[in-house]
């Protein structure tokens, strides 16, 4: 009987995986509901490190000198690939098949993204390109495969390190404990270095992608798990007695509660996540695993009735993790006739159902009917191949922006008269980079920042574009440089439209240290030049808190627009985006964009004017249900004060 057969199944680890996948799925499918759900990946890494550590320690005991040979390393690598590839290929085939019927823009970059997924290099590509869950204009359908890639990389790295260690310091019967102690110390040292690099990249230099996806900075949890495997092997950990079981159960529950308690308050783009939250989650994961070991029944290896469903779903967590993301992105396009809010729930339900199908039907069928399965598999690749052929290199947004750039260059070369272009403003950050060159960086002169570029004058429903004049917005987006000297003594800066303009006097009377620049008919895109211009004219600095009230006038901006505003202001600021209300004219999409940013960025906050004005709309607004009465102006100023006073 092999060592693998002798090893008992550890009841409870799959339940931990289920808890982790729930946190991650909520983080992905309900933006803002659990801003720190991503920290749960440490639970997966810790469990993987523990199980791989146990596996390799057992193999070394059996194979001794043969362990670590090129042949054995090759066998280990193939074993890992066999573990990952079936689910990965199922995910890719399914996702690309569905994508063929969805919005073509969702296939943008599908060819390189698929290649990085099947070559287990998504995390490396994400570091190089900076394309992640948070900042991509068109989301990568296979973003979750970064975890798969990193896990394979760290598994192979761990094998090589352990193999080298066994050659340099082989296990001797008389000094077995010495062997374990040395390797335990080595694992803890590597984990410490990795957490240090994570804190350095993510905490010190704000290189969040580098810290999160790095094969050096995000392997600490795995090596902590491996260290636990060494420790438990060395000490032959036995289950706790009945009297002590309650203590270990409490330790387990407190550890789980600790991770869940952190999740709503951690943000991906914060130093706190990489200095504290991720390492602490890894440490709590080790406590969870050890507590589960102590809670095992000494003889009976039977899953308790209460854990049957959690354990089963936990076994499916790997497939659910890979499947849910692509479904979450594609379903709103495929089910456009259903309410948008329903799509995440359908995506989760489908991912669970498909994971069960893969485990219960497809995998057994593939083993029993290999030839038929091979034919069906070949046929199933037809749609994915067609999707990859169909996939555009650039999205329609990027194509639109490129055309706008060409028209701008032609206009600059030929004349300075107004020229009309069509621009899709959901790509505002790209637009700013294309049309203003260095708009995100500091220039010596204020005029460079205030240089006008195409921004929307009125909404237009021509293919989703917005009609704009090349030189028609400078009146709205050029700062009042005569007031620049006022900024030095101000803590709060408010940029707004006619709603804010009406409340200007109340803002000055209510909010200490406020600077207000408001004008009718402004829209959200005007804030970019306003902030950049004031920043340049004021020696590169702006007030600590920046309040933006520019939702009233319709422009269908996206998160890229708000990111461009933040970039134009420079680092070190707290941003408050006020939601907007226009009576019968919905601003829900724009307000949801603001809320998403606030839930995903630690320095972004919501001034939820909608929640204040709706119950008092007849009292706070005039007949247009937009512009403010005296009572509404004071209420608006009070809301701004309430939000900024806590920052």
PADO-390523 format. One record per residue (C-alpha): x, y, z; residue number from 1. Coordinates in Angstrom, 1 decimal, decimal comma. Example, Ala and Ser with C-alpha at 12.3 -4.5 7.8 and 13.67 -1.06 7.14 Angstrom:
% residues 2
    east   north      up    n
    12,3    -4,5     7,8    1
    13,7    -1,1     7,1    2
% end
This chain:
% residues 647
    east   north      up    n
     0,0     0,0     0,0    1
     1,5     3,4    -1,0    2
     2,0     6,3     1,4    3
    -0,6     8,2    -0,6    4
    -3,2     5,6     0,2    5
    -2,3     5,4     3,8    6
    -2,7     9,2     4,3    7
    -6,1     9,9     5,8    8
    -8,4    12,5     4,4    9
    -8,4    15,6     6,6   10
   -12,0    16,6     7,3   11
   -12,5    20,3     7,4   12
   -10,0    21,6     4,9   13
   -12,5    21,6     2,1   14
   -14,9    23,6     4,4   15
   -12,1    26,2     4,7   16
   -11,8    26,3     1,0   17
   -15,6    26,9     0,7   18
   -15,3    29,9     3,1   19
   -12,5    31,3     1,1   20
   -14,3    30,9    -2,2   21
   -17,4    32,6    -0,8   22
   -15,3    35,6     0,2   23
   -13,6    35,7    -3,2   24
   -16,8    35,3    -5,3   25
   -18,5    38,1    -3,3   26
   -15,5    40,3    -3,9   27
   -15,6    39,6    -7,7   28
   -19,4    39,5    -8,4   29
   -20,6    42,2    -6,0   30
   -18,1    45,1    -6,3   31
   -18,0    47,1    -3,1   32
   -19,8    44,6    -1,0   33
   -16,6    43,1     0,4   34
   -13,7    45,2    -0,7   35
   -11,1    42,9     1,0   36
   -12,5    39,6    -0,1   37
    -9,3    39,0    -2,1   38
    -7,3    38,3     1,1   39
    -9,0    34,9     1,2   40
    -6,6    33,6    -1,4   41
    -4,1    33,2     1,5   42
    -6,3    30,4     2,8   43
    -5,9    28,5    -0,5   44
    -2,1    29,1    -0,5   45
    -1,7    28,0     3,1   46
    -3,7    24,8     2,5   47
    -1,7    24,0    -0,7   48
     1,6    24,5     1,0   49
     0,5    22,2     3,9   50
    -0,7    19,4     1,5   51
     2,2    19,7    -0,9   52
     4,6    19,7     2,1   53
     3,1    16,6     3,5   54
     3,1    14,9     0,1   55
     6,8    15,7    -0,6   56
     7,9    14,7     2,9   57
     6,2    11,3     2,5   58
     7,7    10,8    -1,0   59
    11,2    11,6     0,3   60
    10,8     9,0     3,1   61
    10,0     6,4     0,5   62
    12,3     7,3    -2,4   63
    15,3     8,7    -0,4   64
    18,2     9,2    -3,0   65
    15,9     9,0    -6,0   66
    13,9    12,0    -4,8   67
    14,8    15,2    -6,6   68
    16,1    13,5    -9,8   69
    15,1    15,1   -13,1   70
    12,8    12,1   -13,7   71
    11,0    12,6   -10,3   72
    10,7    16,4   -10,9   73
     9,2    15,7   -14,3   74
     6,7    13,3   -12,7   75
     5,8    15,9   -10,1   76
     5,3    18,6   -12,7   77
     3,1    16,3   -14,8   78
     1,1    15,4   -11,7   79
     0,4    19,1   -11,0   80
    -0,6    19,7   -14,6   81
    -3,0    16,8   -14,5   82
    -4,5    18,3   -11,4   83
    -5,0    21,8   -13,0   84
    -5,4    21,3   -16,8   85
    -8,8    19,5   -17,1   86
   -10,7    22,2   -15,1   87
    -8,7    25,0   -16,8   88
    -9,4    23,7   -20,3   89
   -13,1    23,2   -19,4   90
   -13,2    26,8   -18,2   91
   -11,5    28,1   -21,4   92
   -13,7    26,2   -23,8   93
   -16,9    27,2   -22,0   94
   -16,0    30,8   -21,6   95
   -14,8    31,3   -25,2   96
   -17,9    29,5   -26,5   97
   -20,2    31,8   -24,6   98
   -18,1    34,8   -25,5   99
   -18,7    34,2   -29,2  100
   -22,4    35,2   -28,7  101
   -21,6    38,2   -26,4  102
   -20,5    41,7   -27,1  103
   -17,4    41,5   -29,4  104
   -15,6    44,0   -27,1  105
   -15,5    41,4   -24,4  106
   -13,2    39,3   -26,6  107
   -10,6    42,1   -26,8  108
    -7,2    40,6   -26,1  109
    -8,6    37,1   -25,9  110
    -5,8    35,5   -27,9  111
    -2,9    36,7   -25,6  112
    -5,0    36,2   -22,5  113
    -5,8    32,6   -23,5  114
    -2,2    32,0   -24,2  115
    -1,1    33,3   -20,8  116
    -3,8    31,1   -19,2  117
    -2,7    27,8   -20,8  118
     1,0    28,6   -20,2  119
     0,4    29,4   -16,6  120
     1,9    32,9   -16,9  121
    -1,1    35,2   -16,2  122
     0,4    36,6   -13,1  123
     3,6    37,5   -14,8  124
     1,7    39,1   -17,7  125
    -0,4    41,1   -15,2  126
     2,8    42,5   -13,6  127
     4,3    43,4   -16,9  128
     1,1    45,0   -18,4  129
    -0,5    46,2   -15,3  130
    -3,8    44,7   -16,5  131
    -5,8    43,5   -13,4  132
    -9,3    43,1   -12,0  133
    -9,2    46,7   -10,9  134
    -7,8    48,8   -13,8  135
    -8,5    47,1   -17,1  136
   -10,6    48,9   -19,6  137
   -11,8    45,5   -21,0  138
   -11,6    42,8   -18,4  139
    -9,6    39,7   -19,0  140
   -12,0    36,7   -19,2  141
    -9,3    34,5   -17,6  142
    -8,0    36,9   -14,9  143
    -8,5    34,2   -12,1  144
    -5,9    32,0   -13,8  145
    -3,2    34,3   -12,1  146
    -3,8    32,2    -9,0  147
    -3,4    29,0   -10,9  148
    -0,2    30,2   -12,5  149
     1,3    31,4    -9,2  150
     0,4    28,1    -7,4  151
     2,1    26,0   -10,1  152
     5,1    28,2   -10,0  153
     5,4    28,0    -6,2  154
     4,8    24,3    -6,2  155
     7,7    23,7    -8,6  156
     9,9    26,2    -6,7  157
     9,1    24,4    -3,4  158
    10,0    21,0    -5,0  159
    13,3    22,3    -6,2  160
    14,2    23,9    -2,9  161
    13,2    20,8    -0,9  162
    15,2    18,6    -3,4  163
    18,2    20,8    -3,0  164
    17,9    20,7     0,7  165
    17,7    16,9     0,8  166
    20,9    16,7    -1,2  167
    22,8    19,2     0,9  168
    21,4    17,9     4,2  169
    20,1    14,4     3,8  170
    17,9    12,8     6,4  171
    19,8    10,4     8,8  172
    18,0     8,1    11,1  173
    20,0     9,3    14,0  174
    19,3    13,0    13,3  175
    15,8    13,0    11,9  176
    14,6    15,8    14,1  177
    17,6    17,9    13,1  178
    16,6    17,5     9,4  179
    13,1    18,6    10,2  180
    14,2    21,6    12,3  181
    16,5    22,8     9,6  182
    13,9    22,6     6,8  183
    11,3    24,2     9,1  184
    13,5    27,1     9,7  185
    14,2    27,4     6,0  186
    10,5    27,5     5,2  187
     9,9    30,2     7,8  188
    12,8    32,2     6,5  189
    11,5    32,1     2,9  190
     8,0    33,0     4,1  191
     9,4    36,0     6,1  192
    11,4    37,2     3,1  193
     8,3    36,9     0,9  194
     6,1    38,9     3,3  195
     8,8    41,5     3,6  196
     8,9    41,9    -0,2  197
     5,1    42,1    -0,2  198
     5,2    44,9     2,3  199
     8,0    46,6     0,4  200
     6,3    46,5    -3,0  201
     2,7    47,1    -1,8  202
     3,3    49,1     1,4  203
     6,4    51,2     0,7  204
     6,2    51,8    -3,1  205
     2,5    51,2    -3,8  206
     3,3    48,6    -6,4  207
     0,1    46,7    -5,6  208
     0,1    44,5    -8,7  209
     3,8    43,7    -8,3  210
     3,1    42,7    -4,7  211
     0,0    40,7    -5,3  212
     1,0    38,7    -8,4  213
     4,7    38,3    -7,7  214
     6,2    34,8    -7,6  215
     8,5    36,1    -4,9  216
     6,3    38,4    -2,9  217
     3,1    36,3    -2,7  218
     4,4    32,9    -1,6  219
     4,6    33,5     2,1  220
     1,3    31,7     2,9  221
     2,4    28,7     0,9  222
     5,7    28,3     2,8  223
     4,0    28,9     6,1  224
     1,7    25,9     5,2  225
     4,8    23,9     4,2  226
     6,4    24,8     7,6  227
     3,3    23,5     9,3  228
     3,5    20,3     7,3  229
     7,1    19,8     8,6  230
     6,1    20,6    12,1  231
     3,2    18,2    12,2  232
     5,3    15,4    10,6  233
     8,1    16,0    13,1  234
     5,9    15,9    16,2  235
     3,3    13,4    15,0  236
     0,4    15,6    15,9  237
    -2,4    13,7    17,5  238
    -6,1    14,7    17,7  239
    -7,1    16,5    20,8  240
    -8,9    14,8    23,7  241
   -12,6    15,4    24,2  242
   -11,9    17,9    26,9  243
    -9,6    20,0    24,7  244
   -11,7    19,8    21,5  245
   -13,9    22,8    22,5  246
   -10,7    25,0    22,9  247
    -9,5    24,1    19,4  248
   -13,0    24,7    18,0  249
   -13,0    28,1    19,5  250
    -9,6    28,8    18,1  251
   -10,8    27,7    14,7  252
   -13,9    29,9    14,8  253
   -12,0    32,9    16,0  254
    -9,5    32,6    13,2  255
   -12,2    32,3    10,6  256
   -14,0    35,3    12,1  257
   -10,8    37,3    12,1  258
   -10,5    36,9     8,3  259
   -14,2    37,6     7,7  260
   -14,0    40,7    10,0  261
   -11,1    42,2     8,0  262
   -12,6    41,6     4,6  263
   -15,1    44,6     4,6  264
   -12,4    47,1     5,6  265
    -9,4    46,3     3,5  266
    -8,9    47,7     0,0  267
    -6,7    46,3    -2,7  268
    -5,0    49,7    -3,4  269
    -3,9    50,3     0,2  270
    -0,6    49,7     2,0  271
    -2,6    48,1     4,9  272
    -3,6    45,2     2,7  273
     0,0    44,2     2,0  274
     1,7    45,2     5,3  275
    -1,0    43,7     7,6  276
    -4,1    42,0     6,1  277
    -2,6    39,4     3,8  278
     0,2    38,3     6,2  279
    -2,3    38,2     9,1  280
    -4,7    36,1     7,0  281
    -1,9    33,7     6,2  282
    -1,1    33,4     9,9  283
    -4,8    32,8    10,8  284
    -5,0    30,2     8,0  285
    -2,2    28,2     9,7  286
    -4,1    28,4    13,0  287
    -7,2    27,1    11,2  288
    -5,4    24,2     9,6  289
    -3,7    23,2    12,9  290
    -7,0    23,5    14,8  291
    -8,7    21,2    12,2  292
    -5,9    18,6    12,7  293
    -6,6    18,7    16,4  294
   -10,3    18,3    15,8  295
   -10,0    15,1    13,8  296
   -11,5    12,0    15,4  297
    -8,8     9,6    16,4  298
   -10,3     6,5    14,7  299
   -13,4     7,3    12,8  300
   -12,7     9,0     9,5  301
   -16,3    10,0     8,7  302
   -17,5    13,4     7,7  303
   -20,0    14,8    10,3  304
   -23,5    15,3     8,9  305
   -23,3    19,1     9,4  306
   -20,2    19,3     7,2  307
   -21,3    17,0     4,3  308
   -22,5    19,9     2,1  309
   -19,7    22,3     3,0  310
   -17,1    19,7     2,4  311
   -18,6    18,7    -1,0  312
   -18,9    22,3    -2,2  313
   -15,4    22,9    -0,9  314
   -14,1    20,2    -3,2  315
   -15,6    22,1    -6,1  316
   -14,0    25,4    -5,1  317
   -11,2    25,2    -7,6  318
   -13,7    24,8   -10,5  319
   -16,1    27,5    -9,1  320
   -13,1    29,9    -8,8  321
   -12,2    29,5   -12,4  322
   -15,7    29,5   -13,9  323
   -17,5    32,3   -12,0  324
   -15,4    35,2   -13,3  325
   -16,0    34,6   -17,1  326
   -19,7    34,0   -16,4  327
   -20,0    37,2   -14,4  328
   -18,5    39,3   -17,2  329
   -20,4    37,6   -20,1  330
   -23,9    37,1   -18,7  331
   -25,0    40,8   -18,7  332
   -24,3    40,8   -22,4  333
   -25,9    37,4   -23,0  334
   -28,9    38,1   -20,8  335
   -29,6    41,7   -21,7  336
   -33,3    41,1   -21,3  337
   -32,9    40,3   -17,6  338
   -32,2    42,9   -14,9  339
   -28,5    43,6   -14,5  340
   -28,7    42,9   -10,8  341
   -29,6    39,3   -11,4  342
   -26,6    38,4   -13,5  343
   -24,1    37,8   -10,5  344
   -26,5    35,4    -8,9  345
   -27,0    33,5   -12,1  346
   -23,2    33,4   -12,7  347
   -22,6    31,9    -9,2  348
   -25,4    29,3    -9,6  349
   -24,2    28,3   -13,0  350
   -20,6    28,0   -11,9  351
   -21,6    25,7    -9,1  352
   -23,8    23,6   -11,4  353
   -21,1    23,4   -14,0  354
   -18,5    22,4   -11,4  355
   -20,8    19,5   -10,3  356
   -21,3    18,6   -14,0  357
   -17,5    18,5   -14,5  358
   -16,9    16,3   -11,5  359
   -19,9    14,0   -11,7  360
   -20,5    13,6   -15,4  361
   -17,7    14,9   -17,7  362
   -14,7    13,5   -15,7  363
   -16,1    10,0   -15,2  364
   -17,3     9,9   -18,9  365
   -13,8    10,9   -20,1  366
   -12,2     8,0   -18,2  367
   -14,8     5,4   -19,3  368
   -15,2     6,5   -23,0  369
   -11,9     7,9   -24,0  370
   -12,3     7,8   -27,8  371
   -15,8     9,2   -27,8  372
   -14,7    11,9   -25,3  373
   -11,8    12,8   -27,5  374
   -14,1    13,3   -30,5  375
   -16,5    15,4   -28,4  376
   -13,6    17,5   -27,0  377
   -12,4    18,2   -30,5  378
   -15,8    19,3   -31,6  379
   -16,2    21,5   -28,6  380
   -13,2    23,6   -29,6  381
   -14,9    24,9   -32,8  382
   -16,6    27,8   -31,1  383
   -13,6    28,8   -29,0  384
   -11,4    28,8   -32,1  385
   -14,0    31,0   -33,9  386
   -14,0    33,3   -30,9  387
   -10,3    33,6   -31,0  388
   -10,4    34,4   -34,7  389
   -13,1    36,9   -34,1  390
   -11,4    38,5   -31,1  391
   -10,4    42,1   -31,9  392
    -6,9    43,4   -30,9  393
    -8,5    46,7   -29,8  394
   -11,9    47,4   -28,4  395
   -14,4    49,7   -30,1  396
   -13,6    52,3   -27,3  397
    -9,9    52,2   -28,2  398
   -10,6    52,4   -31,9  399
   -12,9    55,4   -31,3  400
   -10,2    57,1   -29,3  401
    -7,5    56,4   -31,9  402
    -9,8    58,0   -34,6  403
   -10,4    61,0   -32,3  404
    -6,6    61,3   -31,8  405
    -6,1    61,4   -35,6  406
    -8,8    64,0   -36,0  407
    -7,2    66,1   -33,2  408
    -3,8    65,9   -34,8  409
    -5,2    67,0   -38,2  410
    -7,1    69,8   -36,6  411
    -4,0    71,0   -34,7  412
    -1,9    70,9   -37,9  413
    -4,5    72,6   -40,1  414
    -6,6    75,1   -38,1  415
    -7,7    76,0   -34,6  416
   -11,3    76,3   -35,5  417
   -13,8    74,1   -33,7  418
   -14,0    70,5   -35,1  419
   -16,6    67,9   -34,2  420
   -15,6    64,4   -33,2  421
   -17,3    61,4   -31,8  422
   -15,8    60,0   -28,6  423
   -16,8    57,2   -26,3  424
   -16,1    58,5   -22,8  425
   -16,1    55,1   -21,0  426
   -12,4    55,1   -22,0  427
   -11,6    58,5   -20,4  428
    -8,2    57,6   -18,9  429
    -7,0    56,3   -22,3  430
    -8,4    59,4   -23,9  431
    -6,5    61,7   -21,5  432
    -3,3    59,9   -22,3  433
    -3,9    60,0   -26,0  434
    -5,1    63,5   -26,5  435
    -3,2    65,4   -23,8  436
     0,0    63,4   -23,9  437
     1,3    64,0   -20,4  438
    -2,0    65,0   -18,7  439
    -1,3    62,7   -15,8  440
     2,1    64,2   -14,9  441
     3,2    67,5   -13,6  442
     4,2    70,2   -16,1  443
     6,1    73,4   -15,4  444
     3,4    75,7   -16,8  445
    -0,3    75,9   -16,0  446
    -1,1    76,5   -19,6  447
     0,0    73,0   -20,5  448
    -2,4    71,5   -18,1  449
    -5,3    73,7   -19,1  450
    -4,9    73,0   -22,8  451
    -8,4    72,0   -24,0  452
    -9,0    68,7   -25,6  453
   -12,3    67,1   -26,8  454
   -14,8    66,8   -24,1  455
   -18,6    66,4   -24,2  456
   -20,8    69,4   -24,8  457
   -24,1    67,6   -25,1  458
   -25,1    64,0   -24,9  459
   -25,6    62,2   -28,2  460
   -26,8    58,7   -28,8  461
   -24,8    58,0   -32,0  462
   -23,3    54,6   -31,5  463
   -22,7    55,2   -27,9  464
   -20,5    58,2   -28,6  465
   -20,6    61,8   -27,3  466
   -20,4    64,7   -29,6  467
   -17,8    67,2   -28,6  468
   -16,0    70,3   -29,7  469
   -12,2    70,4   -29,8  470
   -12,0    73,8   -28,3  471
   -15,5    74,3   -27,0  472
   -15,0    73,3   -23,3  473
   -12,1    75,5   -22,2  474
   -14,6    78,0   -20,7  475
   -15,9    75,3   -18,3  476
   -12,6    73,4   -17,7  477
   -10,1    76,3   -17,3  478
    -9,4    77,3   -13,6  479
    -9,8    80,8   -12,3  480
    -6,0    81,4   -11,9  481
    -6,7    84,7   -10,1  482
    -7,9    82,6    -7,1  483
    -5,0    80,2    -7,0  484
    -3,4    82,0    -4,0  485
    -6,4    81,0    -1,9  486
    -5,6    77,3    -2,2  487
    -2,5    77,5     0,1  488
    -4,7    77,9     3,2  489
    -7,5    75,5     2,3  490
    -8,1    72,0     3,4  491
   -11,1    71,2     1,2  492
   -11,6    71,9    -2,5  493
   -15,1    71,6    -4,1  494
   -15,6    71,5    -7,8  495
   -19,1    71,6    -9,0  496
   -21,9    72,5   -11,5  497
   -25,0    74,6   -11,1  498
   -26,2    72,5    -8,1  499
   -23,0    73,3    -6,2  500
   -23,0    76,8    -7,5  501
   -26,4    77,4    -5,8  502
   -24,9    76,0    -2,5  503
   -21,7    77,9    -2,7  504
   -22,5    80,5     0,1  505
   -23,7    77,7     2,4  506
   -20,6    75,7     1,8  507
   -18,4    78,6     2,8  508
   -20,5    79,2     5,9  509
   -20,6    75,5     6,9  510
   -17,3    73,8     5,8  511
   -14,2    75,3     7,4  512
   -11,2    75,8     5,1  513
   -13,2    75,3     1,9  514
   -12,5    76,5    -1,6  515
   -15,4    76,3    -4,1  516
   -15,2    76,5    -7,9  517
   -18,6    76,0    -9,4  518
   -20,2    76,8   -12,7  519
   -23,4    75,8   -14,5  520
   -23,3    73,2   -17,3  521
   -20,1    71,5   -16,2  522
   -19,8    67,7   -16,4  523
   -17,5    65,2   -14,8  524
   -14,8    65,4   -17,5  525
   -14,2    69,1   -16,8  526
   -12,7    68,2   -13,4  527
    -9,6    66,8   -15,2  528
    -8,4    70,1   -16,5  529
    -9,6    72,1   -13,5  530
    -7,6    70,0   -11,1  531
    -4,5    69,8   -13,4  532
    -4,6    73,5   -14,0  533
    -4,9    74,5   -10,3  534
    -2,3    72,0    -9,4  535
     0,2    73,4   -11,8  536
    -0,5    77,0   -11,0  537
    -0,2    76,2    -7,2  538
     3,3    74,6    -7,5  539
     2,1    71,1    -7,8  540
    -0,1    70,9    -4,7  541
    -3,9    70,9    -4,0  542
    -6,0    70,8    -0,8  543
    -6,0    67,5     1,0  544
    -9,7    66,8     0,4  545
   -11,2    67,2    -3,1  546
   -15,0    67,1    -3,4  547
   -16,4    66,6    -6,9  548
   -20,1    67,4    -7,5  549
   -20,4    67,0   -11,3  550
   -23,1    64,4   -12,0  551
   -26,0    66,6   -12,9  552
   -25,2    67,3   -16,6  553
   -25,4    64,0   -18,5  554
   -22,1    62,4   -19,5  555
   -22,0    58,6   -19,3  556
   -18,6    58,5   -17,6  557
   -17,0    55,3   -16,3  558
   -14,4    54,4   -13,6  559
   -11,6    55,5   -16,0  560
   -12,9    59,0   -15,9  561
   -12,8    59,1   -12,2  562
    -9,4    57,6   -12,2  563
    -8,2    60,3   -14,6  564
    -9,5    62,9   -12,2  565
    -7,6    61,4    -9,4  566
    -4,4    61,1   -11,5  567
    -4,7    64,8   -12,5  568
    -4,9    65,8    -8,9  569
    -1,8    63,8    -8,0  570
    -1,1    61,5    -5,0  571
    -1,9    62,0    -1,4  572
    -5,5    63,2    -1,6  573
    -8,9    62,1    -0,2  574
   -11,6    62,3    -2,9  575
   -15,4    62,7    -2,2  576
   -17,6    62,2    -5,2  577
   -21,2    63,5    -4,7  578
   -24,0    61,5    -6,2  579
   -26,4    63,3    -8,4  580
   -30,2    63,5    -8,7  581
   -32,2    64,9   -11,6  582
   -35,8    64,0   -11,0  583
   -37,1    61,9   -13,8  584
   -33,7    61,8   -15,6  585
   -31,8    58,8   -14,1  586
   -28,2    59,1   -13,0  587
   -28,1    55,6   -11,6  588
   -25,3    54,4   -13,8  589
   -23,1    57,4   -12,9  590
   -23,9    57,1    -9,2  591
   -23,2    53,4    -9,2  592
   -19,8    54,1   -10,8  593
   -19,1    56,5    -8,0  594
   -20,1    53,9    -5,4  595
   -18,0    51,2    -7,0  596
   -14,9    53,5    -6,9  597
   -15,6    54,3    -3,2  598
   -15,9    50,6    -2,4  599
   -12,7    49,7    -4,2  600
   -10,4    52,6    -3,5  601
    -9,4    53,5     0,1  602
    -9,1    57,2    -0,6  603
   -12,5    57,6    -2,4  604
   -15,7    58,4    -0,5  605
   -19,3    59,0    -1,5  606
   -21,3    62,1    -0,6  607
   -24,6    60,4    -1,2  608
   -26,8    63,4    -2,1  609
   -29,4    61,0    -3,6  610
   -30,1    59,4    -0,3  611
   -30,6    62,9     1,3  612
   -32,6    64,6    -1,4  613
   -35,0    61,8    -2,4  614
   -37,0    61,7     0,9  615
   -37,2    65,5     0,8  616
   -37,3    66,2    -2,9  617
   -40,2    68,7    -2,8  618
   -38,6    70,6     0,1  619
   -35,0    70,6    -1,1  620
   -35,4    71,2    -4,8  621
   -37,4    73,4    -7,1  622
   -40,0    72,1    -9,7  623
   -37,2    70,7   -11,9  624
   -36,3    68,4    -8,9  625
   -32,6    69,2    -9,6  626
   -31,7    72,7    -8,5  627
   -31,7    73,5    -4,8  628
   -34,0    75,6    -2,7  629
   -32,5    77,5     0,3  630
   -33,2    74,4     2,5  631
   -31,6    72,1    -0,1  632
   -28,5    74,3    -0,3  633
   -28,0    74,0     3,4  634
   -28,6    70,3     3,4  635
   -26,1    69,9     0,6  636
   -23,5    71,9     2,5  637
   -24,3    69,9     5,7  638
   -23,7    66,6     3,8  639
   -20,3    67,8     2,5  640
   -19,3    68,9     6,0  641
   -20,5    65,5     7,4  642
   -18,3    63,6     4,9  643
   -15,2    65,7     5,0  644
   -15,1    66,2     8,8  645
   -14,3    62,5     9,2  646
   -11,4    62,6     6,8  647
% end
